[in-house]
Amino acid sequence: MMLSLQDILQIRAAPLTEKELWALCCVAADSVALQLEDSVDSQGYCTAFIVSPATMNISAQDGNVTFVTFPSQKIADLWSYLPPEVDVTTIPIQTSESTCVPLRASAMVFSLAASLFMAADYGLPDDREAETSEEMEYLLSNMSDDDVSDRIELDLVADLAADGLILQCDDDTEESEDTLEIARKILKAVVSTAMSIRALAAASPEPRHVSDRSIPDSTKVQHSSGMSNGGYTQMEKELLSEAQMDCSVSSHQEILREIQKGGVSLRVVSDADKRRPAAVTFTARDALLAEVTSKE
C-alpha cells in the first residue's frame, strides 16, 4: 500500500516535522539518483517524471519512495514545481496519455526542494512560518536556486540530508544502522499513521448538529395521557432546552411558553374513556383558541 505525499498532507492537515522532512529528502534523493542511473540519455536528460507531492509515493511496507507519471491533461498542476529553465509551453497537455518530461538532474533537485517546502508549511496560516532549522532552510534554498549553476547537486543533497537526519535522531540510534534504513522507518511510520487516521475518519459517524436531531415541532406536538409538565416528555424538554441554547427563540416557542404559563392543558381527554385516552395531536393554534373560548 502506498500514499502520495499529497495524500498524507491532506489526511494529516498539518505539515511534516523536521525529522520527517530530513527523512523524506534523504530517501527521495536516493530514489531520484537511482532513476537517473537507468534513464539518462547522452545529453544528460532523464525522460521520466516530475517530482511533486502528487507524484511522490511512499510505501507503507518499507518506507521507500517511488515516482509516478502524471496524466497529460493535469500536467499544469505540476508547473509550480518546475524550475525556471524548463519551458512549460513545450509540455504536451492535450492528450490523455501520461506525460514524461525530459529533465536534467538539476531540475529534479529544484522540484524536490519545492515539494519539501510545500510539506514544511502545509496548512499553516499565511502569517506563520514553517518551523525548520537553519540547516534545513539552507539546504532547501540551495536546492531551489533559480540559477542552475548555483544549484546544489543531487549527490550532495543526499549526503547533507543524511547528516541532517542523524542530528535529528534520538541518541539511542545505533551507529551501525544505515541512514537510509532509519529514514525509511520514519517514512513508514508516517504512512502508517496517515492510513490509520483515514480509516478512523471513515469509520466514525458524521458529526450531528442540532438541526439534525429529532426536536419536536413546537407548533404541532404529539401528546399522550401519560405526559405531564405542560404536555412535554422529559426527553422533549431536554432537546428543546438544548436547541434554545444554540438558536434564538422562535415565535412558536414563545406562544407555547405563554400557553404553559396560563395553565392551558395541551391534553384532550375523552369523556367516554378517561382511564387511558388516545394520543391526540393538538397544535398551539388550537390551544390559543381554547383559551379565548374559555375566557368568553
Secondary structure, DSSP 8 states (H G I E B T S, - for coil): -EEEHHHHHHHHTS---HHHHHHHHHHHHHHHHHHHHHHB-TTS-EES---STTTEEEETTT--EEE--EEGGGGGGGGGGS-TTS-GGGS--SSSSEE--EE-HHHHHHHHHHHHHHHHSTT--TT------HHHHHHHHHHT-SSGGGS--HHHHHHHHHHHHHHHS-TTS-TTS-HHHHHHHHHHHHHHHHHHHHHHHHHS-----GGGS----TTEEEE-TT-BTTTB-HHHHHHHHHHHHHS---HHHHHHHHHHHTT-------SS--SS---EEEEHHHHHHHHHHHH-
